Amino acid sequence: MSNDSHYIPPKPHSLAALPALLRVMWNGDGNLLELLPAAAYRFPVGNLGYSRRSTVLFNDPALVRHIMRDPDGIFPKSDLMVNALEHLIGESIFVTDGEKWRRQRAMIDPAFSHMRISHAFTAMQSAVGDYVQHLESVADSGETLSLDMAMSQLTADIICRTVFSTSLDSQVAFDVFEDFTVFERSVAQVDIKRLIFEPAWTRAPQPQVVLDACTRIRSHLATLIDTHLAPEADFNDIASAVIAARDVDSGEPFSREELIDQLGVFFLAGHETTASVLTWLFFICAQRPEIVANMREEIDRVVGTSTIGFEHMRQLPLLKAVFREALRLYPPITFMPRVAMQDATVGPRKLPKGALVMISPWTLHRHQDYWEDPHAFKPERFLAENEAALTDGAYIPFGQGPHTCVGAGFAQTESLLIIAELLRRFDFTAINPSRVRPAARLTTRPKEQIFCTVARR
């Protein structure tokens, strides 16, 4: 194997703009990563492809910061994203803006106190402990494992225990994973022909397979919520806090449908995004045994043979650096699209009303002006002694501005616990690693599931 500094994990083969567009249209799989032209990793601001509506990609960190903070309310979340997600999570805080978003955020802010990491850590430990037992049986049987499914099931169980105070049935976890995969692959947000030829604010009809997947996912969420709405319910968790929330003006609570919307964001975004980056991290670790050896040395030195506790999370700088580098290379939210509600000027670009304003953590995180060896896996970038060299604003895996993900600290702690517990116990070997390719639809996933074998350390 090559030296760490030269290891390039899977990435798309970059082409010029027109060939990239023709490739995506020919493949017909909606993989937006392959739509990115080679120039997107070099320019500060530039057009993204050819379309009837102006589509502009911003890579300048200062301009990205301005757009995402949006002091004048000109750049709400894109109509494409809202139309794609409305059947899944309705009018939740993930897709709303302005006064509606501020009302929702004010109502559920008290629930965020339940996301305090120390409070949730015991539930995390319990879920990871149960999954360790499952992996031991997988290792002993010699069966193959879908890394995507494994990370999705584990993180969904953690979110279910912290949000709803109950473990997640494995069949429900499997169903949610399968339905979310159907949703991502088929939702009309990524219809390239429609993106090119339709004008701004043209609603895209969703395929029936997407509507059916959304119905099944929301049905699972409703079942979990109904346990908390029963008269005898007595919980102290995130779900109960959201149910108890009241509008500061009207005094009204969220309706049952609104609860499905809001808690759906906690459940789906909370587990899907973390599962995405962990899938890539464990795949990379399977290719880099020397990195695993160094992480194990750190875990053994800090923890020994004792239980990994909350106090250890601050004492694992290499694990944290590896996690942050995986987030850099494979940010779960590949694109954060906004739309210009009026004619506007941002930096050197004039934007017509309806223009699609693209913010891409993927291109920011791999931009040649901000990163040395931008496509290489080099976790040492994020060690304390090197962080001063990082470009401010060029690393935004959790967003930026008022809509920054409130679960960022939760996701990091959860991930470090999973990485430490699984790597101290198991070796992962990817099957056909040369076939692995990333794809971007709503999140950054492998184009095909990554299968692996698991062995006890």
Secondary structure, 3 states (H helix, E strand, C coil): CCCHHHCCCCCCCCECHHHHHHHHHHHCCCCHHHHCEHHHHCCCEEECCCCCCCEEEECCHHHHHHHHHCCCCCCCECHHHHHHHHHHHCCCCCCCCHHHHHHHHHHHHHHHHHHCHHHHHHHHHHHHHHHHHHHHHHHHHCCCEEHHHHHHHHHHHHHHHHHHCCCCCHHHHHHHHHHHHHHHHHCHHHCHHHHHHCCCCCCCCCCHHHHHHHHHHHHHHHHHHHHHHCCCCCCCCHHHHHHHCCCCCCCCCCCHHHHHHHHHHHHHHHHHHHHHHHHHHHHHHHHCHHHHHHHHHHHHHHHCCCCCCHHHHHHCHHHHHHHHHHHHHCCCCCCCCEECCCCEEECCEEECCCCEEEECHHHHHCCCCCCCCCCCCCHHHHCHHHHHHCCCCCCCCCCCHHHCCCCHHHHHHHHHHHHHHHHCCEEEEECCHHHCCEEECCCEEECCCCEEEEEEC
